[in-house]
Amino acid sequence: MSNRKGIVVANTVVTSATTDEYPVAEANDVLGGLHSAKTKTERNKIWRERRIEGMMCYVEADGMTYQLVGGITDDKWVPLDIGVAYMFEQGSPASAVWTIDHNLERYPESEVQVGDIWTEPTVDHTNKNRTILTFAFPVSGRAYLR
């Protein structure tokens, strides 16, 4: 265990608002940890000096979280199967068939919530980017695709 005293800061640490009592550092400004990016291209622009094996990055464009496994180069980003990759909401009018164009480039698992009830409709993946959920009668609710 290290006997270091104090904190080594390699970037600006500031309060996020004038009413905040404690300073913070943005996750994208520090080494490792959980970063976020709009696209995979932006994710790959994270400086090598801020990368460590095991760090994660959420990519907004595809709704996926990636982790660096086996090194810190761009080819070492591995998609993690965690969280919700896509959320679909069927509002009014209710429908017995929900066609979901998710563009996830895979066949996702789905969980469906109708009000306070979790239900299991018939699931048909017409291709890697479209899932069709079929219910016994018209319903409104949310589908969470993983």
SVG drawing of the C-alpha trace seen along z (x, -y; Angstrom):
<svg xmlns="http://www.w3.org/2000/svg" viewBox="-57 -31 62 47">
<polyline fill="none" stroke="black" stroke-width="0.4" points="0.0,0.0 1.3,-3.5 2.1,-6.0 1.3,-8.9 -0.3,-11.9 -2.6,-14.3 -4.1,-14.1 -2.3,-14.3 -4.4,-16.3 -3.6,-16.4 -6.6,-18.5 -8.8,-21.3 -11.0,-20.4 -13.8,-22.9 -17.2,-23.2 -20.0,-22.5 -22.2,-25.3 -21.7,-28.3 -23.8,-26.6 -21.7,-23.4 -19.6,-22.9 -17.2,-20.3 -15.1,-20.4 -15.5,-17.7 -13.6,-16.5 -15.5,-15.5 -15.2,-11.7 -13.9,-12.3 -11.0,-14.4 -9.5,-11.7 -7.6,-8.4 -9.7,-5.3 -13.1,-5.1 -16.4,-5.5 -16.3,-7.8 -19.0,-8.7 -18.8,-9.6 -21.3,-10.4 -19.8,-7.9 -17.3,-5.1 -15.0,-7.5 -15.2,-9.9 -14.6,-7.0 -11.4,-6.1 -10.1,-9.6 -9.8,-9.2 -6.1,-10.0 -3.9,-6.9 -2.6,-8.6 -6.2,-8.5 -6.8,-4.9 -6.3,-1.9 -7.3,1.7 -10.8,2.3 -12.0,-1.3 -15.5,-1.7 -17.1,-4.1 -20.8,-4.5 -21.4,-5.3 -24.6,-7.3 -25.0,-6.5 -25.5,-2.7 -26.5,-2.8 -23.7,-0.3 -21.1,-0.3 -17.6,0.8 -14.7,2.0 -11.0,2.1 -9.9,5.7 -6.4,7.0 -4.8,3.6 -5.6,0.0 -5.6,-0.3 -8.7,-0.9 -9.1,2.7 -9.4,3.7 -12.8,2.1 -15.2,5.0 -19.0,4.4 -20.6,5.2 -24.0,6.7 -25.3,4.5 -28.1,2.0 -30.7,1.0 -29.5,0.6 -32.8,-0.8 -36.1,-1.8 -39.4,-1.9 -42.6,-3.4 -46.0,-2.6 -48.3,-5.3 -51.9,-6.0 -53.4,-4.5 -52.6,-1.1 -51.6,1.6 -51.4,5.4 -48.3,5.3 -45.3,3.2 -42.8,2.8 -39.5,1.6 -36.7,0.3 -33.8,0.3 -30.8,0.4 -28.7,2.4 -27.2,4.7 -28.1,7.7 -31.1,9.7 -31.7,8.2 -33.5,9.6 -36.6,7.7 -38.5,6.9 -41.9,5.3 -43.7,3.3 -47.4,2.5 -48.3,0.2 -46.9,1.9 -46.9,5.3 -44.0,7.0 -45.3,9.2 -43.9,11.5 -45.3,11.0 -44.4,13.1 -41.1,11.8 -40.1,11.9 -36.8,10.6 -37.3,9.9 -33.7,8.9 -30.8,7.5 -32.4,4.1 -36.1,4.8 -38.0,6.6 -41.8,7.1 -43.7,7.7 -47.2,9.2 -49.7,9.1 -53.0,10.9 -54.8,7.5 -53.9,3.9 -51.6,2.5 -49.6,-0.6 -46.3,-0.5 -42.5,-0.3 -40.1,2.3 -36.6,2.4 -34.1,4.0 -30.8,5.4"/>
</svg>
